[in-house]
């Protein structure tokens, strides 16, 4: 059986509590502008690395037919509760082969930075390309070098009565790898449980991303700096990419 990103199972409760909904809400206007406005009504959308399903729920409420895919069973357990009308599939973005039935595909919240080699990233792009109908559009965002330099340093702590989450971030520019060391405590049945987790991300250049997209057949590739081009504050060094599957005449 192909490997999945099961490390995220331990993070799922905290991700659902603190991050999933807030990012989906803040980023929705960008998704609407770059992707949804170009799709037909009730379009079929593949939500790749869908996490805890907050975005899938929003898209379904807008009338789209969404299929969510994620490699974490625990993330999908929350997703099914958050978006009960959505179909979710447990699979890895690097190893899936859906039929070419989707008008659009998206992957948000720098999910694809967790793919750690350019070869594997190209394979993800190849899988998405195969899942799209002719002319289908693919939207995703990535952390870029500027973002890692600006945001991936130092630490912060979230503290509530029944949980604590401490995140320590750093970026190795020579290796192009960002690292989050996360320590989590949850009060469960009167006892505190500690979990330690390290999550890695890979920084890719715009040239690398464009080349990998073109290599598998995507056309009309565009890149947008979220702050400078799209006017969304708090996202320094985050870039949105939009690409289209070719149309055969």
LUMKOLPA-288982 format. One line per 5 residues: number of its first residue (from 0); their letters; for each residue x, y, z of N, C-alpha, C, CB. Coordinates in Angstrom, 3 decimals. Glycine has a CB too. Layout:
<semis>
NUM	a	X,Y,Z,X,Y,Z,X,Y,Z,X,Y,Z | ...
</semis>
This chain:
<semis>
0	xxxxx	0.851,-1.200,0.000,0.000,0.000,0.000,0.885,1.248,0.000,-0.962,0.007,1.238 | 0.533,2.239,-0.817,1.329,3.456,-0.912,1.281,4.235,0.405,0.829,4.335,-2.074 | 2.369,4.902,0.689,2.462,5.672,1.929,1.478,6.842,1.909,3.900,6.187,2.139 | 0.959,7.193,3.081,0.109,8.359,3.231,0.733,9.299,4.258,-1.327,7.950,3.651 | 0.239,10.528,4.261,0.720,11.502,5.229,-0.022,11.330,6.554,0.546,12.940,4.691
5	xxxxx	0.192,10.194,7.191,-0.557,9.873,8.402,-0.048,10.629,9.631,-0.495,8.387,8.660 | 1.121,11.286,9.541,1.627,12.057,10.677,0.630,13.122,11.119,2.960,12.710,10.320 | -0.205,13.546,10.190,-1.124,14.639,10.496,-2.297,14.193,11.353,-1.637,15.251,9.220 | -2.424,12.888,11.589,-3.488,12.406,12.464,-3.391,13.050,13.845,-3.429,10.878,12.585 | -2.181,13.154,14.365,-1.986,13.712,15.707,-2.335,15.200,15.763,-0.542,13.504,16.157
10	xxxxx	-2.222,15.880,14.636,-2.473,17.323,14.595,-3.946,17.646,14.391,-1.656,17.963,13.490 | -4.738,16.654,13.988,-6.083,16.914,13.473,-6.963,17.685,14.455,-6.750,15.612,13.119 | -6.962,17.308,15.730,-7.841,17.965,16.698,-7.491,19.449,16.799,-7.730,17.288,18.088 | -6.202,19.762,16.871,-5.771,21.159,16.996,-6.010,21.923,15.696,-4.283,21.230,17.382 | -5.764,21.284,14.568,-6.004,21.929,13.279,-7.483,22.291,13.152,-5.563,21.007,12.110
15	xxxxx	-8.342,21.364,13.522,-9.783,21.618,13.448,-10.185,22.745,14.393,-10.572,20.340,13.782 | -9.564,22.793,15.536,-9.923,23.787,16.562,-9.450,25.200,16.189,-9.324,23.382,17.916 | -8.241,25.314,15.644,-7.619,26.623,15.523,-7.416,27.153,14.098,-6.326,26.577,16.187 | -7.252,26.287,13.115,-6.756,26.777,11.829,-7.665,26.533,10.625,-5.456,26.159,11.560 | -8.310,25.379,10.550,-9.026,25.011,9.331,-10.087,26.013,8.902,-9.663,23.686,9.517
20	xxxxx	-10.963,26.377,9.811,-12.071,27.270,9.460,-11.580,28.684,9.181,-13.110,27.293,10.580 | -10.628,29.176,9.951,-10.192,30.563,9.795,-9.520,30.781,8.451,-9.240,30.953,10.921 | -8.700,29.809,8.007,-8.048,29.978,6.716,-9.063,29.915,5.588,-6.971,28.918,6.516 | -9.987,28.978,5.674,-11.011,28.847,4.627,-11.806,30.135,4.488,-11.959,27.675,4.937 | -12.188,30.731,5.601,-12.973,31.966,5.566,-12.174,33.130,4.991,-13.462,32.318,6.964
25	xxxxx	-10.917,33.265,5.423,-10.110,34.406,4.996,-9.684,34.300,3.536,-8.884,34.532,5.876 | -9.596,33.076,3.017,-9.066,32.871,1.683,-10.158,32.686,0.637,-8.156,31.683,1.678 | -11.409,32.670,1.066,-12.493,32.353,0.150,-12.593,33.356,-0.997,-13.801,32.303,0.902 | -12.395,34.640,-0.716,-12.523,35.655,-1.768,-11.514,35.427,-2.892,-12.336,37.056,-1.178 | -10.310,34.982,-2.530,-9.287,34.684,-3.536,-9.713,33.491,-4.391,-7.923,34.400,-2.860
30	xxxxx	-10.226,32.456,-3.736,-10.675,31.259,-4.459,-11.825,31.604,-5.388,-11.102,30.151,-3.474 | -12.744,32.441,-4.918,-13.872,32.839,-5.755,-13.404,33.611,-6.980,-14.859,33.683,-4.952 | -12.462,34.502,-6.780,-11.978,35.344,-7.879,-11.216,34.537,-8.925,-11.084,36.451,-7.335 | -10.304,33.680,-8.477,-9.401,33.005,-9.411,-9.945,31.691,-9.955,-8.092,32.750,-8.741 | -10.779,31.001,-9.180,-11.242,29.685,-9.619,-12.753,29.615,-9.807,-10.814,28.639,-8.628
35	xxxxx	-13.506,29.863,-8.759,-14.945,29.586,-8.800,-15.668,30.398,-9.862,-15.563,29.862,-7.452 | -15.218,31.622,-10.106,-15.889,32.479,-11.083,-15.753,31.949,-12.506,-15.331,33.885,-11.007 | -14.819,31.028,-12.717,-14.603,30.468,-14.053,-15.243,29.093,-14.227,-13.123,30.373,-14.335 | -15.923,28.600,-13.207,-16.507,27.267,-13.275,-18.001,27.344,-13.546,-16.245,26.501,-11.981 | -18.559,26.317,-14.183,-20.004,26.310,-14.413,-20.761,26.104,-13.109,-20.383,25.217,-15.420
40	xxxxx	-22.058,26.476,-13.083,-22.862,26.210,-11.882,-22.860,24.717,-11.556,-24.314,26.711,-12.075 | -22.834,24.414,-10.274,-22.837,23.029,-9.791,-21.649,22.221,-10.333,-24.146,22.346,-10.183 | -20.550,22.902,-10.577,-19.347,22.232,-11.078,-18.846,21.200,-10.078,-18.243,23.257,-11.375 | -18.186,20.178,-10.605,-17.548,19.165,-9.764,-16.140,19.642,-9.419,-17.509,17.771,-10.483 | -15.830,19.665,-8.115,-14.554,20.187,-7.632,-13.848,19.135,-6.795,-14.760,21.476,-6.814
45	xxxxx	-12.576,18.947,-7.052,-11.723,18.081,-6.238,-10.978,18.946,-5.238,-10.727,17.264,-7.123 | -11.217,18.716,-3.953,-10.520,19.432,-2.871,-9.390,18.528,-2.395,-11.504,19.809,-1.676 | -8.194,18.818,-2.864,-7.027,17.971,-2.621,-6.359,18.386,-1.310,-6.020,18.063,-3.804 | -6.044,17.411,-0.466,-5.515,17.707,0.875,-6.542,18.557,1.623,-4.123,18.449,0.793 | -7.754,18.039,1.709,-8.908,18.814,2.174,-8.906,19.061,3.671,-10.172,18.113,1.797
50	xxxxx	-8.035,18.373,4.423,-7.961,18.617,5.855,-9.269,18.310,6.564,-7.568,20.045,6.113 | -9.720,19.244,7.379,-10.903,19.008,8.213,-12.207,19.463,7.558,-10.739,19.713,9.533 | -12.169,19.733,6.255,-13.389,19.878,5.479,-14.108,21.207,5.534,-14.299,18.877,5.892 | -13.505,22.224,6.119,-14.202,23.507,6.242,-14.459,24.137,4.877,-13.394,24.468,7.112 | -13.458,24.111,4.008,-13.644,24.687,2.682,-14.632,23.857,1.861,-12.299,24.786,1.951
55	xxxxx	-14.556,22.550,1.972,-15.496,21.678,1.257,-16.933,21.999,1.653,-15.186,20.193,1.544 | -17.148,22.274,2.928,-18.488,22.630,3.408,-18.952,23.939,2.769,-18.499,22.752,4.952 | -18.084,24.936,2.710,-18.439,26.235,2.119,-18.780,26.077,0.639,-17.282,27.246,2.292 | -17.954,25.326,-0.085,-18.181,25.150,-1.519,-19.475,24.394,-1.791,-17.008,24.414,-2.154 | -19.758,23.397,-0.968,-20.997,22.639,-1.135,-22.210,23.525,-0.889,-21.023,21.433,-0.187
60	xxxxx	-22.110,24.404,0.096,-23.211,25.327,0.383,-23.456,26.288,-0.776,-22.919,26.115,1.657 | -22.433,26.501,-1.601,-22.580,27.365,-2.776,-23.095,26.598,-3.993,-21.249,28.022,-3.111 | -23.363,25.307,-3.828,-23.955,24.537,-4.900,-22.995,23.673,-5.691,-24.625,25.439,-5.811 | -21.716,23.704,-5.343,-20.745,22.882,-6.054,-20.788,21.444,-5.547,-19.330,23.461,-5.898 | -20.392,20.523,-6.413,-20.300,19.109,-6.049,-18.841,18.817,-5.702,-20.813,18.172,-7.218
65	xxxxx	-18.575,18.578,-4.449,-17.196,18.501,-3.959,-16.840,17.079,-3.551,-16.994,19.453,-2.774 | -15.637,16.683,-3.913,-15.051,15.455,-3.389,-13.743,15.832,-2.690,-14.810,14.393,-4.535 | -13.645,15.505,-1.408,-12.457,15.833,-0.635,-11.533,14.630,-0.522,-12.845,16.332,0.752 | -10.253,14.876,-0.643,-9.249,13.814,-0.554,-8.173,14.232,0.425,-8.633,13.502,-1.944 | -7.828,13.334,1.348,-6.776,13.616,2.310,-6.137,12.306,2.755,-7.332,14.400,3.524
70	xxxxx	-4.882,12.388,3.190,-4.151,11.205,3.612,-4.252,10.904,5.093,-2.735,11.352,3.249 | -4.995,11.731,5.832,-5.106,11.563,7.280,-6.507,11.106,7.661,-4.760,12.872,8.004 | -6.592,9.935,8.269,-7.898,9.437,8.718,-8.517,10.354,9.758,-7.762,8.028,9.289 | -7.697,10.876,10.662,-8.227,11.727,11.728,-8.751,13.053,11.164,-7.142,11.994,12.788 | -8.033,13.623,10.194,-8.516,14.845,9.542,-9.875,14.578,8.900,-7.498,15.348,8.476
75	xxxxx	-10.008,13.446,8.208,-11.255,13.141,7.512,-12.397,12.855,8.474,-11.060,11.962,6.592 | -12.098,12.356,9.655,-13.151,12.160,10.652,-13.790,13.498,11.018,-12.585,11.471,11.914 | -12.954,14.523,11.190,-13.492,15.864,11.446,-14.193,16.404,10.206,-12.369,16.827,11.883 | -13.629,16.133,9.021,-14.219,16.635,7.782,-15.632,16.104,7.591,-13.351,16.252,6.586 | -15.819,14.830,7.876,-17.154,14.242,7.697,-18.170,14.854,8.657,-17.099,12.725,7.900
80	xxxxx	-17.703,15.269,9.830,-18.598,15.942,10.777,-18.854,17.389,10.369,-18.010,15.895,12.189 | -17.831,18.056,9.839,-17.957,19.458,9.450,-18.724,19.639,8.141,-16.586,20.079,9.322 | -18.646,18.651,7.258,-19.280,18.756,5.941,-19.976,17.430,5.633,-18.228,19.112,4.826 | -21.094,17.143,6.300,-21.722,15.821,6.189,-22.246,15.487,4.801,-22.844,15.727,7.158 | -22.438,16.488,3.950,-22.957,16.213,2.619,-21.901,15.967,1.571,-23.801,17.325,2.187
85	xxxxx	-20.644,15.936,1.977,-19.529,15.829,1.030,-18.968,14.414,1.027,-18.417,16.841,1.378 | -18.555,13.963,-0.142,-17.862,12.683,-0.241,-16.380,12.896,0.050,-18.065,12.044,-1.645 | -15.828,12.098,0.956,-14.408,12.188,1.288,-13.732,10.843,1.029,-14.214,12.621,2.766 | -12.512,10.918,0.530,-11.743,9.718,0.219,-10.401,9.776,0.935,-11.540,9.570,-1.310 | -10.034,8.679,1.586,-8.736,8.561,2.242,-7.707,8.115,1.201,-8.797,7.555,3.446
90	xxxxx	-6.833,9.015,0.807,-5.824,8.705,-0.207,-4.738,9.762,-0.143,-6.451,8.636,-1.634 | -3.607,9.452,-0.731,-2.465,10.355,-0.757,-2.441,11.114,-2.082,-1.144,9.578,-0.548 | -2.149,12.408,-2.013,-2.134,13.230,-3.222,-1.131,12.733,-4.253,-1.823,14.662,-2.865 | -0.109,12.027,-3.795,0.915,11.519,-4.717,0.507,10.216,-5.379,2.222,11.321,-3.984 | -0.550,9.578,-4.846,-0.891,8.228,-5.304,-2.404,8.067,-5.418,-0.313,7.167,-4.344
95	xxxxx	-3.024,8.785,-6.334,-4.454,8.579,-6.545,-4.741,8.695,-8.041,-5.304,9.611,-5.726 | -5.816,8.066,-8.460,-6.127,8.042,-9.888,-7.632,8.125,-10.105,-5.562,6.770,-10.546 | -8.230,9.288,-9.864,-9.663,9.427,-10.094,-9.957,9.583,-11.585,-10.218,10.628,-9.314 | -11.191,9.360,-11.994,-11.548,9.578,-13.401,-11.553,11.067,-13.734,-12.927,8.961,-13.710 | -11.444,11.379,-15.019,-11.383,12.777,-15.459,-12.784,13.368,-15.485,-10.722,12.891,-16.856
100	xxxxx	-13.285,13.720,-14.324,-14.666,14.197,-14.213,-14.795,15.562,-13.545,-15.478,13.201,-13.448 | -13.694,16.173,-13.130,-13.771,17.402,-12.333,-13.556,18.646,-13.196,-12.734,17.366,-11.205 | -14.410,19.633,-12.976,-14.255,20.915,-13.667,-13.153,21.758,-13.040,-15.572,21.688,-13.651 | -12.924,21.540,-11.759,-11.914,22.313,-11.046,-11.286,21.483,-9.944,-12.522,23.588,-10.466 | -10.065,21.849,-9.582,-9.374,21.221,-8.455,-8.662,22.316,-7.681,-8.364,20.116,-8.936
105	xxxxx	-8.560,22.120,-6.375,-7.838,23.102,-5.571,-7.129,22.408,-4.415,-8.798,24.189,-5.041 | -6.081,23.051,-3.960,-5.349,22.604,-2.777,-4.889,23.858,-2.046,-4.127,21.667,-3.154 | -5.335,24.025,-0.807,-5.118,25.290,-0.113,-4.300,25.132,1.160,-6.438,25.924,0.216 | -3.977,26.287,1.732,-3.241,26.401,2.991,-1.873,25.710,2.877,-4.062,25.788,4.154 | -1.148,26.029,1.816,0.203,25.528,1.525,0.344,24.021,1.704,1.202,26.225,2.407
110	xxxxx	-0.734,23.288,1.442,-0.688,21.833,1.612,0.394,21.189,0.749,-2.041,21.225,1.275 | 0.579,21.700,-0.460,1.513,21.046,-1.369,2.975,21.334,-1.032,1.228,21.477,-2.782 | 3.229,22.286,-0.132,4.597,22.440,0.371,5.039,21.232,1.184,4.709,23.700,1.220 | 4.079,20.439,1.649,4.412,19.244,2.420,4.895,18.098,1.535,3.210,18.795,3.223 | 4.764,18.256,0.224,5.344,17.294,-0.718,6.827,17.652,-0.851,4.601,17.323,-2.134
115	xxxxx	7.703,16.740,-0.466,9.080,17.122,-0.168,10.082,16.999,-1.319,9.554,16.309,0.946 | 9.661,16.524,-2.477,10.580,16.498,-3.620,9.860,17.017,-4.860,11.126,15.059,-3.866 | 10.620,17.597,-5.760,10.035,18.130,-6.989,9.449,17.006,-7.839,11.089,18.910,-7.793 | 10.065,15.847,-7.806,9.541,14.693,-8.551,8.158,14.304,-8.045,10.500,13.493,-8.437 | 7.988,14.271,-6.728,6.681,13.927,-6.161,5.655,15.031,-6.411,6.809,13.664,-4.658
120	xxxxx	6.101,16.288,-6.371,5.183,17.388,-6.665,4.671,17.284,-8.097,5.875,18.749,-6.442 | 5.562,16.953,-9.029,5.152,16.770,-10.419,4.159,15.616,-10.544,6.375,16.516,-11.310 | 4.325,14.581,-9.719,3.386,13.463,-9.748,2.011,13.890,-9.250,3.912,12.301,-8.904 | 1.970,14.739,-8.219,0.701,15.287,-7.765,0.036,16.064,-8.907,0.910,16.199,-6.530 | 0.827,16.905,-9.576,0.284,17.678,-10.698,-0.246,16.750,-11.792,1.362,18.618,-11.276
125	xxxxx	0.469,15.673,-12.053,0.046,14.706,-13.083,-1.295,14.068,-12.686,1.137,13.601,-13.284 | -1.439,13.733,-11.414,-2.692,13.133,-10.943,-3.860,14.104,-11.072,-2.550,12.681,-9.487 | -3.625,15.369,-10.721,-4.680,16.372,-10.826,-5.048,16.593,-12.289,-4.238,17.699,-10.175 | -4.043,16.678,-13.147,-4.282,16.857,-14.579,-5.189,15.748,-15.101,-2.947,16.873,-15.358 | -4.927,14.521,-14.664,-5.721,13.375,-15.108,-7.142,13.412,-14.572,-5.056,12.088,-14.686
130	xxxxx	-7.345,14.104,-13.450,-8.671,14.154,-12.832,-9.576,15.219,-13.428,-8.535,14.393,-11.363 | -9.009,16.135,-14.212,-9.767,17.259,-14.749,-10.323,16.963,-16.133,-8.897,18.495,-14.800 | -11.483,17.523,-16.420,-12.008,17.504,-17.779,-11.181,18.477,-18.621,-13.533,17.879,-17.808 | -11.307,18.398,-19.932,-10.607,19.347,-20.802,-11.008,20.774,-20.432,-10.922,19.062,-22.300 | -10.015,21.636,-20.286,-10.272,23.016,-19.900,-10.463,23.214,-18.405,-11.472,23.511,-20.613
135	xxxxx	-10.391,22.122,-17.628,-10.540,22.225,-16.182,-9.410,23.025,-15.560,-10.599,20.844,-15.560 | -9.701,23.675,-14.439,-8.739,24.591,-13.810,-8.259,24.047,-12.462,-9.372,25.983,-13.619 | -6.994,24.324,-12.189,-6.344,23.867,-10.960,-5.796,25.080,-10.227,-5.207,22.837,-11.262 | -6.245,25.253,-8.968,-5.823,26.376,-8.122,-5.129,25.829,-6.883,-7.039,27.270,-7.722 | -4.000,26.416,-6.522,-3.350,26.041,-5.266,-2.453,27.187,-4.802,-2.527,24.728,-5.433
140	xxxxx	-2.123,27.182,-3.524,-1.211,28.188,-2.984,0.001,27.501,-2.362,-1.930,29.080,-1.939 | 1.116,28.211,-2.382,2.365,27.711,-1.813,3.049,28.801,-1.010,3.302,27.196,-2.917 | 3.734,28.399,0.047,4.686,29.293,0.694,5.925,29.385,-0.177,5.045,28.800,2.125 | 6.401,30.611,-0.393,7.592,30.839,-1.209,8.742,31.309,-0.311,7.305,31.886,-2.330 | 9.899,31.498,-0.910,11.096,31.856,-0.140,10.862,33.057,0.774,12.252,32.151,-1.084
145	xxxxx	10.245,34.095,0.244,9.991,35.304,1.039,9.155,34.998,2.272,9.288,36.362,0.190 | 8.185,34.101,2.123,7.327,33.752,3.242,8.060,32.984,4.323,6.161,32.949,2.761 | 8.889,32.030,3.906,9.662,31.276,4.903,10.622,32.192,5.653,10.445,30.132,4.230 | 11.271,33.093,4.918,12.217,34.008,5.557,11.510,34.918,6.560,12.940,34.852,4.501 | 10.302,35.345,6.230,9.590,36.311,7.070,8.826,35.666,8.219,8.637,37.107,6.228
150	xxxxx	8.224,34.502,7.967,7.262,33.962,8.926,7.721,32.706,9.662,5.996,33.665,8.225 | 8.655,31.968,9.087,9.046,30.690,9.702,10.253,30.888,10.618,9.368,29.633,8.611 | 9.994,31.570,11.718,11.030,31.766,12.723,10.349,32.105,14.042,12.035,32.890,12.299 | 11.007,31.713,15.114,10.438,31.978,16.425,9.400,30.952,16.814,9.833,33.346,16.459 | 8.607,31.294,17.827,7.637,30.348,18.353,6.400,31.084,18.842,8.250,29.517,19.486
155	xxxxx	5.314,30.332,18.980,4.109,30.875,19.609,3.392,29.740,20.328,3.168,31.555,18.553 | 2.573,30.129,21.297,1.885,29.149,22.137,0.406,29.518,22.225,2.524,29.082,23.559 | -0.451,28.519,22.049,-1.886,28.664,22.260,-2.237,27.956,23.560,-2.708,28.084,21.056 | -2.914,28.664,24.471,-3.212,28.100,25.785,-4.691,28.263,26.096,-2.354,28.770,26.878 | -5.358,27.147,26.355,-6.730,27.160,26.843,-6.816,26.204,28.028,-7.744,26.761,25.715
160	xxxxx	-7.974,26.166,28.670,-8.097,25.385,29.898,-7.852,23.898,29.672,-9.466,25.586,30.500 | -8.235,23.396,28.493,-8.131,21.956,28.270,-7.100,21.571,27.211,-9.469,21.416,27.875 | -6.328,22.557,26.718,-5.315,22.232,25.712,-4.257,23.318,25.614,-5.967,22.023,24.353 | -3.071,22.901,25.220,-1.941,23.806,24.984,-1.243,23.335,23.714,-0.942,23.833,26.215 | -0.900,24.278,22.845,-0.180,23.943,21.619,0.970,24.926,21.445,-1.128,23.971,20.380
165	xxxxx	2.193,24.419,21.410,3.388,25.242,21.227,4.016,24.892,19.887,4.407,25.034,22.392 | 4.259,25.920,19.068,4.832,25.724,17.735,6.145,26.486,17.645,3.845,26.190,16.623 | 7.205,25.779,17.245,8.517,26.395,17.041,8.898,26.212,15.578,9.602,25.771,17.992 | 9.074,27.315,14.877,9.310,27.272,13.438,10.705,27.763,13.097,8.271,28.105,12.703 | 11.283,27.141,12.078,12.551,27.633,11.544,12.690,27.201,10.094,13.745,27.118,12.385
170	xxxxx	13.541,27.916,9.365,13.719,27.656,7.941,15.205,27.582,7.623,13.030,28.748,7.087 | 15.601,26.502,6.955,16.979,26.321,6.509,17.058,26.709,5.039,17.464,24.847,6.730 | 17.552,27.909,4.759,17.540,28.419,3.388,18.451,27.616,2.464,17.958,29.878,3.373 | 19.516,27.030,3.013,20.418,26.254,2.166,19.763,24.950,1.696,21.716,25.948,2.919 | 18.907,24.373,2.535,18.212,23.133,2.182,16.827,23.381,1.601,18.095,22.244,3.397
175	xxxxx	16.334,24.616,1.704,14.979,24.976,1.261,13.918,24.183,2.036,14.826,24.725,-0.257 | 14.159,23.972,3.314,13.238,23.189,4.142,12.797,23.997,5.355,13.896,21.870,4.591 | 11.473,24.072,5.535,10.901,24.676,6.725,10.507,23.594,7.706,9.693,25.551,6.370 | 10.654,23.881,8.980,10.409,22.875,10.014,9.548,23.475,11.108,11.740,22.342,10.601 | 8.470,22.780,11.441,7.628,23.124,12.581,7.723,22.016,13.617,6.154,23.345,12.144
180	xxxxx	8.282,22.330,14.770,8.280,21.397,15.897,7.102,21.772,16.784,9.645,21.438,16.698 | 6.175,20.839,16.941,4.912,21.128,17.618,4.778,20.230,18.849,3.707,20.924,16.654 | 4.495,20.845,19.978,4.214,20.113,21.211,2.780,20.422,21.628,5.229,20.492,22.349 | 1.996,19.358,21.819,0.570,19.517,22.114,0.220,18.805,23.418,-0.295,18.969,20.953 | -0.607,19.458,24.214,-1.156,18.856,25.434,-2.678,18.951,25.368,-0.601,19.567,26.727
185	xxxxx	-3.348,17.854,25.694,-4.810,17.871,25.795,-5.233,17.201,27.091,-5.465,17.164,24.576 | -6.209,17.795,27.732,-6.780,17.227,28.948,-7.866,16.233,28.544,-7.354,18.345,29.887 | -7.616,14.963,28.793,-8.541,13.908,28.394,-8.883,13.042,29.603,-7.936,13.047,27.258 | -10.157,13.082,30.005,-10.652,12.289,31.139,-9.820,12.534,32.403,-10.637,10.793,30.787 | -9.517,13.794,32.642,-8.831,14.183,33.860,-7.327,14.096,33.818,-9.308,13.367,34.951
190	xxxxx	-6.761,13.614,32.701,-5.309,13.494,32.597,-4.811,14.247,31.359,-4.885,12.001,32.536 | -3.623,14.807,31.493,-3.018,15.520,30.374,-2.235,14.541,29.503,-2.097,16.657,30.880 | -2.458,14.618,28.190,-1.714,13.791,27.244,-0.840,14.685,26.376,-2.676,12.944,26.367 | 0.433,14.331,26.292,1.384,15.117,25.494,1.693,14.390,24.184,2.694,15.373,26.293 | 1.753,15.183,23.101,2.153,14.656,21.796,3.168,15.610,21.177,0.916,14.467,20.855
195	xxxxx	4.244,15.067,20.632,5.248,15.860,19.934,5.265,15.458,18.468,6.650,15.676,20.573 | 5.342,16.463,17.604,5.239,16.220,16.176,6.125,17.203,15.428,3.779,16.331,15.703 | 6.818,16.735,14.407,7.599,17.607,13.540,7.030,17.529,12.129,9.107,17.214,13.556 | 6.666,18.681,11.580,6.154,18.752,10.218,7.136,19.544,9.357,4.738,19.400,10.187 | 7.438,19.016,8.198,8.397,19.640,7.283,7.681,20.175,6.048,9.493,18.633,6.873
200	xxxxx	8.230,21.253,5.496,7.778,21.775,4.217,8.979,22.029,3.319,6.955,23.067,4.410 | 8.746,21.974,2.021,9.789,22.246,1.040,9.447,23.530,0.294,9.951,21.058,0.052 | 10.429,24.402,0.150,10.258,25.639,-0.596,10.619,25.395,-2.056,11.124,26.776,0.004 | 9.682,25.695,-2.945,9.915,25.584,-4.386,9.916,26.979,-5.002,8.834,24.685,-5.061 | 10.687,27.146,-6.051,10.690,28.423,-6.756,9.535,28.459,-7.753,12.043,28.652,-7.476
205	xxxxx	9.149,29.656,-8.148,8.084,29.783,-9.145,8.469,29.085,-10.445,7.772,31.262,-9.412 | 9.745,29.165,-10.812,10.216,28.507,-12.034,10.032,27.000,-11.949,11.689,28.839,-12.290 | 10.374,26.416,-10.794,10.209,24.969,-10.610,8.745,24.563,-10.719,10.771,24.535,-9.250 | 7.870,25.342,-10.109,6.445,25.011,-10.112,5.882,25.120,-11.517,5.669,25.929,-9.155 | 6.218,26.209,-12.194,5.722,26.382,-13.567,6.211,25.255,-14.478,6.168,27.744,-14.131
210	xxxxx	7.465,24.875,-14.346,8.031,23.818,-15.188,7.350,22.482,-14.928,9.536,23.692,-14.946 | 7.099,22.178,-13.640,6.451,20.912,-13.300,5.018,20.868,-13.818,6.468,20.697,-11.785 | 4.322,21.981,-13.755,2.960,22.042,-14.284,2.949,21.843,-15.800,2.308,23.384,-13.923 | 3.843,22.544,-16.473,3.909,22.439,-17.934,4.321,21.043,-18.370,4.885,23.469,-18.501 | 5.202,20.431,-17.607,5.715,19.098,-17.936,4.603,18.069,-18.043,6.722,18.652,-16.894
215	xxxxx	3.566,18.201,-17.210,2.489,17.205,-17.209,1.319,17.618,-18.096,1.995,16.974,-15.792 | 1.414,18.791,-18.727,0.405,19.162,-19.706,-0.459,20.365,-19.381,-0.458,18.040,-19.917 | -0.229,21.028,-18.238,-1.024,22.206,-17.912,-0.613,23.387,-18.790,-0.872,22.565,-16.423 | -1.592,24.239,-19.079,-1.370,25.437,-19.873,-1.938,26.642,-19.141,-2.005,25.298,-21.273 | -1.724,27.836,-19.707,-2.256,29.083,-19.134,-1.901,29.196,-17.650,-3.791,29.151,-19.317
220	xxxxx	-0.639,28.991,-17.330,-0.169,28.991,-15.946,0.055,30.429,-15.477,1.138,28.162,-15.807 | -0.575,30.782,-14.359,-0.440,32.122,-13.791,-0.043,32.020,-12.327,-1.755,32.922,-13.943 | 0.648,33.058,-11.849,1.054,33.111,-10.443,0.704,34.488,-9.884,2.585,32.815,-10.284 | 0.187,34.508,-8.647,-0.252,35.743,-8.017,0.276,35.805,-6.592,-1.790,35.853,-8.033 | 0.996,36.875,-6.269,1.398,37.109,-4.891,0.159,37.532,-4.104,2.530,38.193,-4.800
225	xxxxx	-0.129,36.831,-3.014,-1.390,37.039,-2.313,-1.512,38.454,-1.757,-1.529,36.032,-1.190 | -0.424,38.994,-1.232,-0.481,40.354,-0.690,-0.369,41.405,-1.781,0.623,40.559,0.332 | 0.643,41.271,-2.634,0.927,42.328,-3.612,-0.073,42.351,-4.758,2.322,42.156,-4.166 | -0.486,41.191,-5.232,-1.373,41.132,-6.392,-2.847,41.007,-6.016,-0.982,39.975,-7.268 | -3.138,40.370,-4.887,-4.523,40.090,-4.527,-5.009,40.898,-3.332,-4.684,38.630,-4.237
230	xxxxx	-4.094,41.609,-2.678,-4.488,42.533,-1.625,-4.959,41.909,-0.339,-5.533,43.390,-2.120 | -4.519,40.675,-0.055,-4.903,40.010,1.184,-3.744,40.119,2.176,-5.285,38.515,0.927 | -3.945,40.852,3.249,-2.867,41.083,4.209,-2.631,39.853,5.072,-3.187,42.289,5.092 | -1.437,39.776,5.658,-1.096,38.689,6.559,-0.592,37.443,5.861,-2.272,38.342,7.377 | -0.313,37.540,4.570,0.127,36.369,3.806,1.406,36.669,3.033,-0.977,35.913,2.840
235	xxxxx	2.330,37.387,3.645,3.574,37.701,2.949,4.254,36.411,2.486,4.520,38.517,3.865 | 4.692,36.412,1.226,5.410,35.266,0.695,4.541,34.070,0.366,6.438,34.856,1.651 | 3.229,34.278,0.220,2.342,33.202,-0.232,1.918,33.512,-1.670,1.083,33.055,0.714 | 2.047,32.528,-2.558,1.703,32.699,-3.966,0.614,31.723,-4.366,2.935,32.510,-4.853 | -0.363,32.218,-5.103,-1.400,31.372,-5.676,-1.059,31.064,-7.132,-2.789,32.052,-5.568
240	xxxxx	-1.253,29.825,-7.496,-1.034,29.392,-8.875,-2.370,28.957,-9.472,0.011,28.231,-8.943 | -2.547,29.261,-10.736,-3.719,28.834,-11.470,-3.265,28.272,-12.810,-4.723,30.004,-11.660 | -3.742,27.080,-13.136,-3.356,26.427,-14.389,-4.577,25.748,-14.980,-2.206,25.399,-14.163 | -4.509,25.462,-16.282,-5.679,24.910,-16.979,-5.267,23.679,-17.779,-6.323,25.975,-17.914 | -6.098,22.654,-17.713,-5.867,21.500,-18.572,-6.161,21.880,-20.017,-6.739,20.298,-18.132
245	xxxx	-5.317,21.396,-20.916,-5.453,21.773,-22.329,-6.778,21.291,-22.912,-4.289,21.203,-23.147 | -7.194,21.976,-23.954,-8.394,21.607,-24.698,-7.962,21.075,-26.055,-9.371,22.821,-24.852 | -8.394,19.873,-26.393,-8.050,19.281,-27.683,-9.102,19.658,-28.719,-7.927,17.744,-27.568 | -8.654,20.198,-29.818,-9.578,20.616,-30.881,-9.615,19.552,-31.974,-9.158,21.996,-31.476
</semis>
